[in-house]
């Protein structure tokens, strides 16, 4: 599977935007499934405390009964 990467400056910008958000949410699409990155998504959501909303193609990236699963878009 394809494993996308980001630069440190991209990661810092993304985290700054996440920290500045009043009600942050992660929208997880099919790329999470294709990259076999569900475990990393869940770990990131748990560390940050940000709820996850999967798309139809991302459904299954986070278990339906996970405390940070916020429903499907």
PDB file with one MODEL, atoms N, CA, C and O in Angstrom:
MODEL        1
ATOM      1  N   UNK A   1       0.822  -1.198   0.000  1.00  0.00           N
ATOM      2  CA  UNK A   1       0.000   0.000   0.000  1.00  0.00           C
ATOM      3  C   UNK A   1       0.867   1.264   0.000  1.00  0.00           C
ATOM      4  O   UNK A   1       1.983   1.271   0.519  1.00  0.00           O
ATOM      5  N   UNK A   2       0.329   2.321  -0.591  1.00  0.00           N
ATOM      6  CA  UNK A   2       1.010   3.610  -0.648  1.00  0.00           C
ATOM      7  C   UNK A   2       1.010   4.250   0.731  1.00  0.00           C
ATOM      8  O   UNK A   2      -0.034   4.326   1.379  1.00  0.00           O
ATOM      9  N   UNK A   3       2.164   4.708   1.183  1.00  0.00           N
ATOM     10  CA  UNK A   3       2.295   5.373   2.478  1.00  0.00           C
ATOM     11  C   UNK A   3       2.693   6.823   2.241  1.00  0.00           C
ATOM     12  O   UNK A   3       3.875   7.111   2.051  1.00  0.00           O
ATOM     13  N   UNK A   4       1.732   7.741   2.249  1.00  0.00           N
ATOM     14  CA  UNK A   4       2.079   9.141   2.033  1.00  0.00           C
ATOM     15  C   UNK A   4       2.921   9.677   3.177  1.00  0.00           C
ATOM     16  O   UNK A   4       2.845   9.183   4.302  1.00  0.00           O
ATOM     17  N   UNK A   5       3.716  10.679   2.887  1.00  0.00           N
ATOM     18  CA  UNK A   5       4.567  11.293   3.906  1.00  0.00           C
ATOM     19  C   UNK A   5       4.385  12.800   3.848  1.00  0.00           C
ATOM     20  O   UNK A   5       3.904  13.343   2.853  1.00  0.00           O
ATOM     21  N   UNK A   6       4.773  13.465   4.920  1.00  0.00           N
ATOM     22  CA  UNK A   6       4.727  14.921   4.939  1.00  0.00           C
ATOM     23  C   UNK A   6       6.007  15.462   5.541  1.00  0.00           C
ATOM     24  O   UNK A   6       6.708  14.774   6.284  1.00  0.00           O
ATOM     25  N   UNK A   7       6.292  16.692   5.208  1.00  0.00           N
ATOM     26  CA  UNK A   7       7.471  17.342   5.765  1.00  0.00           C
ATOM     27  C   UNK A   7       7.159  17.804   7.185  1.00  0.00           C
ATOM     28  O   UNK A   7       5.997  17.854   7.589  1.00  0.00           O
ATOM     29  N   UNK A   8       8.184  18.133   7.921  1.00  0.00           N
ATOM     30  CA  UNK A   8       7.993  18.631   9.284  1.00  0.00           C
ATOM     31  C   UNK A   8       7.153  19.910   9.273  1.00  0.00           C
ATOM     32  O   UNK A   8       6.271  20.080  10.115  1.00  0.00           O
ATOM     33  N   UNK A   9       7.424  20.809   8.324  1.00  0.00           N
ATOM     34  CA  UNK A   9       6.667  22.067   8.276  1.00  0.00           C
ATOM     35  C   UNK A   9       5.191  21.809   7.957  1.00  0.00           C
ATOM     36  O   UNK A   9       4.319  22.505   8.476  1.00  0.00           O
ATOM     37  N   UNK A  10       4.908  20.825   7.117  1.00  0.00           N
ATOM     38  CA  UNK A  10       3.515  20.475   6.827  1.00  0.00           C
ATOM     39  C   UNK A  10       2.832  19.923   8.079  1.00  0.00           C
ATOM     40  O   UNK A  10       1.683  20.260   8.365  1.00  0.00           O
ATOM     41  N   UNK A  11       3.542  19.076   8.819  1.00  0.00           N
ATOM     42  CA  UNK A  11       2.987  18.507  10.051  1.00  0.00           C
ATOM     43  C   UNK A  11       2.734  19.605  11.079  1.00  0.00           C
ATOM     44  O   UNK A  11       1.695  19.611  11.739  1.00  0.00           O
ATOM     45  N   UNK A  12       3.675  20.528  11.215  1.00  0.00           N
ATOM     46  CA  UNK A  12       3.509  21.621  12.172  1.00  0.00           C
ATOM     47  C   UNK A  12       2.323  22.504  11.800  1.00  0.00           C
ATOM     48  O   UNK A  12       1.578  22.942  12.676  1.00  0.00           O
ATOM     49  N   UNK A  13       2.145  22.769  10.514  1.00  0.00           N
ATOM     50  CA  UNK A  13       1.015  23.586  10.061  1.00  0.00           C
ATOM     51  C   UNK A  13      -0.305  22.873  10.348  1.00  0.00           C
ATOM     52  O   UNK A  13      -1.258  23.491  10.822  1.00  0.00           O
ATOM     53  N   UNK A  14      -0.357  21.582  10.062  1.00  0.00           N
ATOM     54  CA  UNK A  14      -1.576  20.809  10.315  1.00  0.00           C
ATOM     55  C   UNK A  14      -1.912  20.787  11.804  1.00  0.00           C
ATOM     56  O   UNK A  14      -3.075  20.942  12.177  1.00  0.00           O
ATOM     57  N   UNK A  15      -0.909  20.596  12.653  1.00  0.00           N
ATOM     58  CA  UNK A  15      -1.151  20.576  14.099  1.00  0.00           C
ATOM     59  C   UNK A  15      -1.575  21.949  14.605  1.00  0.00           C
ATOM     60  O   UNK A  15      -2.425  22.044  15.490  1.00  0.00           O
ATOM     61  N   UNK A  16      -0.995  23.015  14.054  1.00  0.00           N
ATOM     62  CA  UNK A  16      -1.392  24.370  14.447  1.00  0.00           C
ATOM     63  C   UNK A  16      -2.856  24.616  14.091  1.00  0.00           C
ATOM     64  O   UNK A  16      -3.602  25.199  14.878  1.00  0.00           O
ATOM     65  N   UNK A  17      -3.262  24.171  12.911  1.00  0.00           N
ATOM     66  CA  UNK A  17      -4.658  24.327  12.498  1.00  0.00           C
ATOM     67  C   UNK A  17      -5.583  23.508  13.399  1.00  0.00           C
ATOM     68  O   UNK A  17      -6.666  23.966  13.764  1.00  0.00           O
ATOM     69  N   UNK A  18      -5.158  22.315  13.750  1.00  0.00           N
ATOM     70  CA  UNK A  18      -5.945  21.453  14.626  1.00  0.00           C
ATOM     71  C   UNK A  18      -6.092  22.095  16.002  1.00  0.00           C
ATOM     72  O   UNK A  18      -7.183  22.107  16.572  1.00  0.00           O
ATOM     73  N   UNK A  19      -4.998  22.625  16.532  1.00  0.00           N
ATOM     74  CA  UNK A  19      -5.029  23.264  17.848  1.00  0.00           C
ATOM     75  C   UNK A  19      -5.869  24.536  17.854  1.00  0.00           C
ATOM     76  O   UNK A  19      -6.453  24.885  18.881  1.00  0.00           O
ATOM     77  N   UNK A  20      -5.936  25.227  16.733  1.00  0.00           N
ATOM     78  CA  UNK A  20      -6.696  26.475  16.643  1.00  0.00           C
ATOM     79  C   UNK A  20      -8.195  26.239  16.436  1.00  0.00           C
ATOM     80  O   UNK A  20      -9.001  27.145  16.651  1.00  0.00           O
ATOM     81  N   UNK A  21      -8.560  25.051  16.030  1.00  0.00           N
ATOM     82  CA  UNK A  21      -9.966  24.752  15.738  1.00  0.00           C
ATOM     83  C   UNK A  21     -10.799  24.717  17.018  1.00  0.00           C
ATOM     84  O   UNK A  21     -10.357  24.195  18.041  1.00  0.00           O
ATOM     85  N   UNK A  22     -12.006  25.275  16.951  1.00  0.00           N
ATOM     86  CA  UNK A  22     -12.903  25.245  18.104  1.00  0.00           C
ATOM     87  C   UNK A  22     -13.494  23.857  18.312  1.00  0.00           C
ATOM     88  O   UNK A  22     -13.601  23.388  19.445  1.00  0.00           O
ATOM     89  N   UNK A  23     -13.873  23.207  17.229  1.00  0.00           N
ATOM     90  CA  UNK A  23     -14.455  21.863  17.296  1.00  0.00           C
ATOM     91  C   UNK A  23     -13.820  21.010  16.207  1.00  0.00           C
ATOM     92  O   UNK A  23     -14.440  20.751  15.176  1.00  0.00           O
ATOM     93  N   UNK A  24     -12.585  20.573  16.433  1.00  0.00           N
ATOM     94  CA  UNK A  24     -11.897  19.806  15.387  1.00  0.00           C
ATOM     95  C   UNK A  24     -12.536  18.440  15.168  1.00  0.00           C
ATOM     96  O   UNK A  24     -13.137  17.858  16.072  1.00  0.00           O
ATOM     97  N   UNK A  25     -12.392  17.954  13.962  1.00  0.00           N
ATOM     98  CA  UNK A  25     -12.868  16.625  13.600  1.00  0.00           C
ATOM     99  C   UNK A  25     -11.961  16.096  12.489  1.00  0.00           C
ATOM    100  O   UNK A  25     -11.479  16.861  11.654  1.00  0.00           O
ATOM    101  N   UNK A  26     -11.740  14.814  12.487  1.00  0.00           N
ATOM    102  CA  UNK A  26     -10.959  14.168  11.435  1.00  0.00           C
ATOM    103  C   UNK A  26     -11.940  13.482  10.495  1.00  0.00           C
ATOM    104  O   UNK A  26     -12.741  12.654  10.928  1.00  0.00           O
ATOM    105  N   UNK A  27     -11.881  13.821   9.218  1.00  0.00           N
ATOM    106  CA  UNK A  27     -12.688  13.142   8.205  1.00  0.00           C
ATOM    107  C   UNK A  27     -11.782  12.113   7.542  1.00  0.00           C
ATOM    108  O   UNK A  27     -10.836  12.466   6.838  1.00  0.00           O
ATOM    109  N   UNK A  28     -12.078  10.850   7.770  1.00  0.00           N
ATOM    110  CA  UNK A  28     -11.236   9.756   7.285  1.00  0.00           C
ATOM    111  C   UNK A  28     -11.853   9.138   6.035  1.00  0.00           C
ATOM    112  O   UNK A  28     -12.947   8.576   6.086  1.00  0.00           O
ATOM    113  N   UNK A  29     -11.153   9.247   4.928  1.00  0.00           N
ATOM    114  CA  UNK A  29     -11.625   8.693   3.667  1.00  0.00           C
ATOM    115  C   UNK A  29     -10.993   7.355   3.342  1.00  0.00           C
ATOM    116  O   UNK A  29     -10.317   6.748   4.172  1.00  0.00           O
ATOM    117  N   UNK A  30     -11.221   6.918   2.140  1.00  0.00           N
ATOM    118  CA  UNK A  30     -10.719   5.628   1.688  1.00  0.00           C
ATOM    119  C   UNK A  30      -9.208   5.529   1.651  1.00  0.00           C
ATOM    120  O   UNK A  30      -8.662   4.426   1.652  1.00  0.00           O
ATOM    121  N   UNK A  31      -8.522   6.663   1.617  1.00  0.00           N
ATOM    122  CA  UNK A  31      -7.059   6.642   1.626  1.00  0.00           C
ATOM    123  C   UNK A  31      -6.499   5.996   2.881  1.00  0.00           C
ATOM    124  O   UNK A  31      -5.438   5.372   2.841  1.00  0.00           O
ATOM    125  N   UNK A  32      -7.202   6.142   3.990  1.00  0.00           N
ATOM    126  CA  UNK A  32      -6.770   5.501   5.243  1.00  0.00           C
ATOM    127  C   UNK A  32      -6.789   3.986   5.067  1.00  0.00           C
ATOM    128  O   UNK A  32      -5.860   3.294   5.483  1.00  0.00           O
ATOM    129  N   UNK A  33      -7.840   3.485   4.455  1.00  0.00           N
ATOM    130  CA  UNK A  33      -7.960   2.042   4.209  1.00  0.00           C
ATOM    131  C   UNK A  33      -6.893   1.600   3.207  1.00  0.00           C
ATOM    132  O   UNK A  33      -6.192   0.614   3.438  1.00  0.00           O
ATOM    133  N   UNK A  34      -6.772   2.331   2.093  1.00  0.00           N
ATOM    134  CA  UNK A  34      -5.807   1.964   1.046  1.00  0.00           C
ATOM    135  C   UNK A  34      -4.374   1.961   1.549  1.00  0.00           C
ATOM    136  O   UNK A  34      -3.564   1.145   1.110  1.00  0.00           O
ATOM    137  N   UNK A  35      -4.054   2.867   2.468  1.00  0.00           N
ATOM    138  CA  UNK A  35      -2.694   2.956   3.002  1.00  0.00           C
ATOM    139  C   UNK A  35      -2.494   2.038   4.205  1.00  0.00           C
ATOM    140  O   UNK A  35      -1.413   2.021   4.795  1.00  0.00           O
ATOM    141  N   UNK A  36      -3.513   1.280   4.571  1.00  0.00           N
ATOM    142  CA  UNK A  36      -3.444   0.388   5.732  1.00  0.00           C
ATOM    143  C   UNK A  36      -3.012   1.175   6.974  1.00  0.00           C
ATOM    144  O   UNK A  36      -2.151   0.739   7.738  1.00  0.00           O
ATOM    145  N   UNK A  37      -3.635   2.351   7.152  1.00  0.00           N
ATOM    146  CA  UNK A  37      -3.219   3.269   8.211  1.00  0.00           C
ATOM    147  C   UNK A  37      -4.274   3.451   9.303  1.00  0.00           C
ATOM    148  O   UNK A  37      -4.235   4.436  10.040  1.00  0.00           O
ATOM    149  N   UNK A  38      -5.202   2.525   9.411  1.00  0.00           N
ATOM    150  CA  UNK A  38      -6.257   2.653  10.416  1.00  0.00           C
ATOM    151  C   UNK A  38      -5.702   2.724  11.832  1.00  0.00           C
ATOM    152  O   UNK A  38      -6.167   3.522  12.645  1.00  0.00           O
ATOM    153  N   UNK A  39      -4.714   1.897  12.125  1.00  0.00           N
ATOM    154  CA  UNK A  39      -4.129   1.914  13.472  1.00  0.00           C
ATOM    155  C   UNK A  39      -3.489   3.265  13.776  1.00  0.00           C
ATOM    156  O   UNK A  39      -3.601   3.767  14.894  1.00  0.00           O
ATOM    157  N   UNK A  40      -2.818   3.856  12.785  1.00  0.00           N
ATOM    158  CA  UNK A  40      -2.203   5.172  12.981  1.00  0.00           C
ATOM    159  C   UNK A  40      -3.270   6.249  13.154  1.00  0.00           C
ATOM    160  O   UNK A  40      -3.108   7.159  13.966  1.00  0.00           O
ATOM    161  N   UNK A  41      -4.354   6.149  12.398  1.00  0.00           N
ATOM    162  CA  UNK A  41      -5.461   7.093  12.542  1.00  0.00           C
ATOM    163  C   UNK A  41      -6.025   7.034  13.956  1.00  0.00           C
ATOM    164  O   UNK A  41      -6.216   8.068  14.596  1.00  0.00           O
ATOM    165  N   UNK A  42      -6.288   5.841  14.434  1.00  0.00           N
ATOM    166  CA  UNK A  42      -6.858   5.674  15.771  1.00  0.00           C
ATOM    167  C   UNK A  42      -5.896   6.201  16.825  1.00  0.00           C
ATOM    168  O   UNK A  42      -6.312   6.883  17.762  1.00  0.00           O
ATOM    169  N   UNK A  43      -4.617   5.891  16.680  1.00  0.00           N
ATOM    170  CA  UNK A  43      -3.619   6.385  17.635  1.00  0.00           C
ATOM    171  C   UNK A  43      -3.598   7.917  17.642  1.00  0.00           C
ATOM    172  O   UNK A  43      -3.577   8.531  18.709  1.00  0.00           O
ATOM    173  N   UNK A  44      -3.605   8.534  16.458  1.00  0.00           N
ATOM    174  CA  UNK A  44      -3.597   9.992  16.363  1.00  0.00           C
ATOM    175  C   UNK A  44      -4.852  10.582  17.001  1.00  0.00           C
ATOM    176  O   UNK A  44      -4.771  11.556  17.749  1.00  0.00           O
ATOM    177  N   UNK A  45      -6.006   9.997  16.710  1.00  0.00           N
ATOM    178  CA  UNK A  45      -7.258  10.486  17.287  1.00  0.00           C
ATOM    179  C   UNK A  45      -7.235  10.378  18.809  1.00  0.00           C
ATOM    180  O   UNK A  45      -7.681  11.292  19.502  1.00  0.00           O
ATOM    181  N   UNK A  46      -6.723   9.275  19.329  1.00  0.00           N
ATOM    182  CA  UNK A  46      -6.667   9.086  20.776  1.00  0.00           C
ATOM    183  C   UNK A  46      -5.696  10.057  21.434  1.00  0.00           C
ATOM    184  O   UNK A  46      -5.997  10.603  22.495  1.00  0.00           O
ATOM    185  N   UNK A  47      -4.546  10.277  20.827  1.00  0.00           N
ATOM    186  CA  UNK A  47      -3.554  11.204  21.392  1.00  0.00           C
ATOM    187  C   UNK A  47      -4.098  12.632  21.396  1.00  0.00           C
ATOM    188  O   UNK A  47      -3.893  13.373  22.357  1.00  0.00           O
ATOM    189  N   UNK A  48      -4.782  13.013  20.333  1.00  0.00           N
ATOM    190  CA  UNK A  48      -5.287  14.382  20.216  1.00  0.00           C
ATOM    191  C   UNK A  48      -6.681  14.557  20.808  1.00  0.00           C
ATOM    192  O   UNK A  48      -7.091  15.678  21.107  1.00  0.00           O
ATOM    193  N   UNK A  49      -7.411  13.459  20.978  1.00  0.00           N
ATOM    194  CA  UNK A  49      -8.778  13.541  21.481  1.00  0.00           C
ATOM    195  C   UNK A  49      -9.765  14.067  20.455  1.00  0.00           C
ATOM    196  O   UNK A  49     -10.838  14.552  20.814  1.00  0.00           O
ATOM    197  N   UNK A  50      -9.407  13.973  19.174  1.00  0.00           N
ATOM    198  CA  UNK A  50     -10.245  14.506  18.100  1.00  0.00           C
ATOM    199  C   UNK A  50     -11.155  13.401  17.554  1.00  0.00           C
ATOM    200  O   UNK A  50     -10.674  12.321  17.209  1.00  0.00           O
ATOM    201  N   UNK A  51     -12.468  13.660  17.473  1.00  0.00           N
ATOM    202  CA  UNK A  51     -13.389  12.670  16.921  1.00  0.00           C
ATOM    203  C   UNK A  51     -13.130  12.401  15.437  1.00  0.00           C
ATOM    204  O   UNK A  51     -12.611  13.250  14.712  1.00  0.00           O
ATOM    205  N   UNK A  52     -13.502  11.211  15.014  1.00  0.00           N
ATOM    206  CA  UNK A  52     -13.307  10.783  13.627  1.00  0.00           C
ATOM    207  C   UNK A  52     -14.663  10.539  12.973  1.00  0.00           C
ATOM    208  O   UNK A  52     -15.531   9.871  13.535  1.00  0.00           O
ATOM    209  N   UNK A  53     -14.825  11.098  11.770  1.00  0.00           N
ATOM    210  CA  UNK A  53     -16.010  10.844  10.953  1.00  0.00           C
ATOM    211  C   UNK A  53     -15.525  10.209   9.653  1.00  0.00           C
ATOM    212  O   UNK A  53     -14.931  10.897   8.822  1.00  0.00           O
ATOM    213  N   UNK A  54     -15.764   8.916   9.458  1.00  0.00           N
ATOM    214  CA  UNK A  54     -15.347   8.294   8.200  1.00  0.00           C
ATOM    215  C   UNK A  54     -16.337   8.585   7.073  1.00  0.00           C
ATOM    216  O   UNK A  54     -17.537   8.739   7.302  1.00  0.00           O
ATOM    217  N   UNK A  55     -15.816   8.655   5.874  1.00  0.00           N
ATOM    218  CA  UNK A  55     -16.663   8.713   4.684  1.00  0.00           C
ATOM    219  C   UNK A  55     -17.123   7.290   4.384  1.00  0.00           C
ATOM    220  O   UNK A  55     -16.722   6.346   5.064  1.00  0.00           O
ATOM    221  N   UNK A  56     -17.955   7.143   3.377  1.00  0.00           N
ATOM    222  CA  UNK A  56     -18.398   5.807   2.986  1.00  0.00           C
ATOM    223  C   UNK A  56     -17.202   4.923   2.645  1.00  0.00           C
ATOM    224  O   UNK A  56     -17.149   3.761   3.048  1.00  0.00           O
ATOM    225  N   UNK A  57     -16.238   5.479   1.900  1.00  0.00           N
ATOM    226  CA  UNK A  57     -15.062   4.695   1.511  1.00  0.00           C
ATOM    227  C   UNK A  57     -14.090   4.489   2.676  1.00  0.00           C
ATOM    228  O   UNK A  57     -13.234   3.607   2.611  1.00  0.00           O
ATOM    229  N   UNK A  58     -14.211   5.286   3.736  1.00  0.00           N
ATOM    230  CA  UNK A  58     -13.345   5.147   4.901  1.00  0.00           C
ATOM    231  C   UNK A  58     -13.987   4.391   6.050  1.00  0.00           C
ATOM    232  O   UNK A  58     -13.385   4.209   7.108  1.00  0.00           O
ATOM    233  N   UNK A  59     -15.233   3.948   5.824  1.00  0.00           N
ATOM    234  CA  UNK A  59     -15.940   3.222   6.871  1.00  0.00           C
ATOM    235  C   UNK A  59     -15.147   1.978   7.243  1.00  0.00           C
ATOM    236  O   UNK A  59     -14.728   1.219   6.370  1.00  0.00           O
ATOM    237  N   UNK A  60     -14.943   1.772   8.526  1.00  0.00           N
ATOM    238  CA  UNK A  60     -14.149   0.653   9.013  1.00  0.00           C
ATOM    239  C   UNK A  60     -12.762   1.094   9.442  1.00  0.00           C
ATOM    240  O   UNK A  60     -12.023   0.313  10.041  1.00  0.00           O
ATOM    241  N   UNK A  61     -12.398   2.343   9.141  1.00  0.00           N
ATOM    242  CA  UNK A  61     -11.081   2.843   9.543  1.00  0.00           C
ATOM    243  C   UNK A  61     -10.989   2.983  11.055  1.00  0.00           C
ATOM    244  O   UNK A  61      -9.904   2.897  11.630  1.00  0.00           O
ATOM    245  N   UNK A  62     -12.121   3.197  11.687  1.00  0.00           N
ATOM    246  CA  UNK A  62     -12.212   3.264  13.147  1.00  0.00           C
ATOM    247  C   UNK A  62     -13.429   2.430  13.537  1.00  0.00           C
ATOM    248  O   UNK A  62     -14.475   2.540  12.897  1.00  0.00           O
ATOM    249  N   UNK A  63     -13.315   1.606  14.563  1.00  0.00           N
ATOM    250  CA  UNK A  63     -14.446   0.757  14.935  1.00  0.00           C
ATOM    251  C   UNK A  63     -15.697   1.583  15.268  1.00  0.00           C
ATOM    252  O   UNK A  63     -15.596   2.668  15.841  1.00  0.00           O
ATOM    253  N   UNK A  64     -16.854   1.070  14.911  1.00  0.00           N
ATOM    254  CA  UNK A  64     -18.114   1.767  15.167  1.00  0.00           C
ATOM    255  C   UNK A  64     -18.342   2.035  16.654  1.00  0.00           C
ATOM    256  O   UNK A  64     -19.025   2.994  17.012  1.00  0.00           O
ATOM    257  N   UNK A  65     -17.773   1.194  17.522  1.00  0.00           N
ATOM    258  CA  UNK A  65     -17.982   1.364  18.959  1.00  0.00           C
ATOM    259  C   UNK A  65     -16.843   2.126  19.649  1.00  0.00           C
ATOM    260  O   UNK A  65     -16.812   2.202  20.877  1.00  0.00           O
ATOM    261  N   UNK A  66     -15.919   2.684  18.883  1.00  0.00           N
ATOM    262  CA  UNK A  66     -14.821   3.456  19.479  1.00  0.00           C
ATOM    263  C   UNK A  66     -15.382   4.763  20.031  1.00  0.00           C
ATOM    264  O   UNK A  66     -16.274   5.356  19.423  1.00  0.00           O
ATOM    265  N   UNK A  67     -14.873   5.215  21.170  1.00  0.00           N
ATOM    266  CA  UNK A  67     -15.389   6.419  21.827  1.00  0.00           C
ATOM    267  C   UNK A  67     -15.222   7.672  20.976  1.00  0.00           C
ATOM    268  O   UNK A  67     -15.950   8.645  21.173  1.00  0.00           O
ATOM    269  N   UNK A  68     -14.271   7.672  20.027  1.00  0.00           N
ATOM    270  CA  UNK A  68     -14.046   8.836  19.174  1.00  0.00           C
ATOM    271  C   UNK A  68     -14.703   8.713  17.797  1.00  0.00           C
ATOM    272  O   UNK A  68     -14.535   9.587  16.946  1.00  0.00           O
ATOM    273  N   UNK A  69     -15.443   7.639  17.581  1.00  0.00           N
ATOM    274  CA  UNK A  69     -16.203   7.484  16.332  1.00  0.00           C
ATOM    275  C   UNK A  69     -17.410   8.408  16.428  1.00  0.00           C
ATOM    276  O   UNK A  69     -18.246   8.255  17.319  1.00  0.00           O
ATOM    277  N   UNK A  70     -17.500   9.370  15.507  1.00  0.00           N
ATOM    278  CA  UNK A  70     -18.549  10.392  15.596  1.00  0.00           C
ATOM    279  C   UNK A  70     -19.640  10.209  14.547  1.00  0.00           C
ATOM    280  O   UNK A  70     -20.387  11.147  14.270  1.00  0.00           O
ATOM    281  N   UNK A  71     -19.744   9.046  13.970  1.00  0.00           N
ATOM    282  CA  UNK A  71     -20.747   8.802  12.941  1.00  0.00           C
ATOM    283  C   UNK A  71     -20.140   8.911  11.558  1.00  0.00           C
ATOM    284  O   UNK A  71     -18.991   9.325  11.404  1.00  0.00           O
ATOM    285  N   UNK A  72     -20.906   8.544  10.566  1.00  0.00           N
ATOM    286  CA  UNK A  72     -20.403   8.544   9.190  1.00  0.00           C
ATOM    287  C   UNK A  72     -20.956   9.743   8.439  1.00  0.00           C
ATOM    288  O   UNK A  72     -22.100  10.148   8.643  1.00  0.00           O
ATOM    289  N   UNK A  73     -20.100  10.324   7.537  1.00  0.00           N
ATOM    290  CA  UNK A  73     -20.617  11.460   6.752  1.00  0.00           C
ATOM    291  C   UNK A  73     -21.253  10.983   5.481  1.00  0.00           C
ATOM    292  O   UNK A  73     -21.742  11.794   4.694  1.00  0.00           O
TER     293      UNK A  73
ENDMDL
END
